[in-house]
Every structure is written in C-alpha cells, then in structure tokens.
Amino acid sequence: MTMFPNLFEATNEYWRQLDEIESRYQRGELSIEEVDREVEILMKQLGQKRRESLHLFKNSLSQWISTHTELLIGFLFVLMVAYSWMLTMNH
C-alpha cells in the first residue's frame, strides 16, 4: 500500500527553507534574483507534493468506492427512505 505524502511535513519544510533563504538574503549571501530563483524551486517542489497527494487521494477514493459500491448504494437508499419519511411526517 502506497504511503501518502505528508503535506503537513512538506509545508513545514517549505517554510523552514524559506526562512533559511531569507536569512541568507539578510546576511548578503544571496541576491534578490537568487532568492527569486530559489523560492520558485521551493514552490514547484511543494506543488509537486500537493499534486502527488491529490492524485493518491483520488485513486484511493476511487478504489474504495469500487470495492464498497453495494454498501454505498444501500446507504443512499436508507438515506432516501429516511428523508422521504421525514418529509411525510412534517405534512
């Protein structure tokens, strides 16, 4: 079973790296162009992690639905019956 990317950890790492870039810029170790370039790289990396996570979530949800179709249909049927019953009780 594939592990989901830890987006919380990836986001924390992104912010830690941004702080490091800012510190290096404040110390004069990076020019503004280098800062822009490094931030762009970090944004692409975080975006990739988010896309991976969304893709894995979509695939997991799709597989779960396909393996539990009968359960979902039964649950929806019960919900419809209960909702119909509630509507008739209010009139």
Helices and strands as residue ranges (DSSP letters): H 7-26, H 32-67, H 69-89
